[in-house]
Each structure stands twice: as C-alpha cells, then as structure tokens.
C-alpha cells in the first residue's frame, strides 16, 4: 500500500515537472497534480485498454503510432476533467503525454527494487 501511495506522489511530481518544463501544460497546485495523477492512472487503467482494442485496426495500419494519439487524447481528457490542470490543445497534450511517460518511465526504472541474489 505504501508503494502505491509513493508511486502516486511520484507521478504527481512528474506531472509538475512536465508543467515546469513545457509551457503548454500547466498545473496550479500540488493538490491539482495529485488529483490529475490519480485520474490519469484510473483513465489509463480503465479506459485506455478499451480504446486500444477498439482502434486496433488503425493502430495496425499506422504501425503503432496511433497509440500516441490515444495517449494524447486521454491526457487532454484528464486536463478537461481536473480543475487546476490545463493543456493548451492537442499538440500540447501530445508533447505533455510523451514527456510524462518518459519521466515516469525513468523514475520507475531508477526506483525499481534490485533483484535478490541467492
């Protein structure tokens, strides 16, 4: 449970970092970042798999590049749902979602537990 809360907080900080680095994404407060990270996690867990399955033919035709569009649309959707988290438009959502994904990927890679050796 503690690991889940830590990951949630780290994702909120990653969202704040995206807003700090890229001017197309704004986050007003750490509370807004926490809510946005929670909603983004829920949307990615519940909605994204359905969209990936429904858009599989388009994704196949574009050799997987349509997944970037899905990520951007979900990022933009969360920005529309959460007060205090704003995205300028689709291109800003695309860049913001890419930056957010890269930051969380690096943070999760750095903080992953090391394998136990016998």
Secondary structure as UniProt FT lines:
FT   HELIX           2..21
FT   TURN            23..24
FT   STRAND          25..27
FT   HELIX           30..46
FT   HELIX           48..54
FT   HELIX           56..61
FT   TURN            62..65
FT   HELIX           66..81
FT   TURN            83..84
FT   STRAND          85..87
FT   HELIX           90..111
//
